[in-house]
Amino acid sequence: MQNIRERIEEQFAAAARLFYRHNLITLLFLALFTGGLLSQLPKLTLDTSTEGFLHEKDPALLAYNDFRDQFGNTEMVIIAIKGKDVFAPDFLEKLKKLHVELRDTVPYVDDINSLINARSTRGEGDRLIVEDLLEHWPESPEELAMVKERALANPLYKNLIVSENGSFTGIVLQMQAYSSEGEDGADDVLAGFTEGTDVTLQEERPFLTDAEKGEVVQAVSRIADAYRAPDFEIYVAGGPVVTDFLKKAMIENMRTFMLLVGMVIATFLFLMFRRASAVFLPLLVVLTSLLSTLGLMAACGTPLKMPTQIMPSFLLAVGVGDSVHILAIFFHRLRSNGWDKEEAVIYAVGHSGLAVLMTSVTTAGGLLSFASADIAPIADLGIYAASGVMLALLYTIVLLPGLLALIPLKKGQEKKKQRKEKRLDKVLSAFGHFATQYPKTILAVTVLIFLFSIVGMTRIRFSHYIVGWYPKDSPIRIASETIDEEMRGSISLEVILDTGKVNGLYDPDLLQRIDSSVQYMEQLKKGEIFAGKAWSITTILKEIHQALNENRPDFYKVPDDPALIPQEFLLFENSGSDDLEDVTDSQFSKARFTVKVPYRDAVAYTDFLQAVQEHFQQTFPELQITVTGLSSIISQTMARVIDTMAKSYLIALIVITALMILLIGKLRTGVLSMIPNLFPICLTLGIMGWFHVTMDLFTMLVGSVSIGLAVDDTIHFMHNFRRYYEQSGDAKQAVMDTLHSTGRAMLITTCVLSLGFFILMFSSMNNLFNFGWLTGFTLIMALAADYFIAPALMMLVHPSQQSSNLFFSGELS
């Protein structure tokens, strides 16, 4: 194995010589390759939609898409307005102007409902009249009082367009189901040919895009801002609004943190090397690899999503490590030995190339543990972040030698640098002496910390609450919590009741059970999740039946006579209203059942959804029941996050352990090297449990991301320890030589990486704050483990010089 390793190092040195001597050709080919990827960047998109968490073929997403095909979009933008009296003439006049402006100017809106156009069903003699509540504008106090009485008495309005206490009124905008992309052409082609055929316009068009939803939210927000006043308080929320705010925060965070991470890396590199070239070259490598990775995503049609927003900062911090390890050896040889540039480049790449390859492969291996995740953006992060790590390796090995050949280098201030290195050597020597003199004490403390961490890990709580990521004084959080409290919910849960036969909904017994379910749902509460409002086809039927029976309240019910049901539905359709399309299909075989719920932590929906599922299955055993909607998708997302975390941690552990054994070439070395790698992960998870830091969509990434990064320093330590141990046969001397050589680069890369993640603590969003400090802390603990635990392990395995072959007797063939 030693001969194999030496041959690989020779190949790296030979490659460096080739790239150095043929630098112009090398840079030209790299420019063409990079240019091809960068040309795809304009195609890169953002997607923060809830359904974007699921893979295209996910059964939950397919069910949701089928629902949208049949009944339209479930996503609502809810505007809640508070006034002293929402039925006062001045308030209603202003509400009407706001309603009309929203209706006429907001794009991609399928329907809009408020007090202005709320459905009012009444009977006059034998006539059924379906009109807007304010069809005839009230001119007198008596007429106004009548409107108020009718509004507050109508069960349909409660918690939908008027709050229970009457202090809030709402405007609900229902978005279109389909995108406008290709709309005109499809209309022309299919006009007159869709009726009675299987060819539908909807099948030719995509659903409303994330960008189009953003246009809706921006238009609503702009109009709402113009109407806000002390006596006309406006709150805007709903699923699309929350995700649009998130998208804006993503864009702002990516721009800010990419700049800050770049500045931190540049500053730290300059302080360590005191050379402009040592700043410029690593930054060029990581920026090129980052942009190439984003170009690869764009070329593959993969948008940036919530979890993948960390990737730019991640690749900037990670990619610089490869360059630092090579440049540290390069400048040291150039300065200390008086070598020329070519000799120093060849030696540096030959010396560190294999270790850099090993670290890149293990980091990519840790990230690829996400590739099979059930959550689409987590899988994307695993695939493309791993690709970015390997692209950073490519640019480091190929681009650096070519650029170093062209860039003139000045000799630095040698004495000052040597004094600095001597000070650092003293610190590293102190670490080495302590680790080699007290190995048993160190390992005993390590065991105690492991036990402490394991107990803490059992206390970890899972969470996925997007609104909770924002500060408490954030406008979107205030609006969302206000609407959930006053209007009893801002997102929907949808249930489809499929009878499987034409006119199956004409059965009075079935309709009675549906009506009973509406009443049951409006009383249902599980933990912090409650049903603020529920409605279905029976809501319309009861209005019709009451209106046709002299508007008497005691007839607000489902008719007992089965012959009346189709007649009453026909009368309603003939009245000119198309509201039945929202609750049933054209053949009256399916009923839509909608439940309005608050926007809460995804984990909180579990018991509520289970109760809903059980109720409908028990109440309608003869029907096919489908539960879908945004709240269902949010809940399923969190359940899959938990499953993904468990699988990814296990896969990362297995893959990285196997890679460590294979790449180091020693079975026992590879297995033992995982102890200092697992230590920081377990410690961080334990701290999360003890200090009540929740495991969400971002903090779940800490373990798999960190283990891929932490293993880098372990590889460099083990790689160099083995080299020096084979030369001297003395474990203590090998530890000291390793710390004085690669120990410096380990310190630099850890500082750069951890600072790159600590930068995220400047985010106003809690999820990024937690991800930043947890990952940065984990990396520092990983360095500490490699400075103390790894040497302690080596000392116990190698108690004396005579045991030179003991540890490595398990060499792989």
Disulfide bonds with the S-S distance in Angstrom:
none
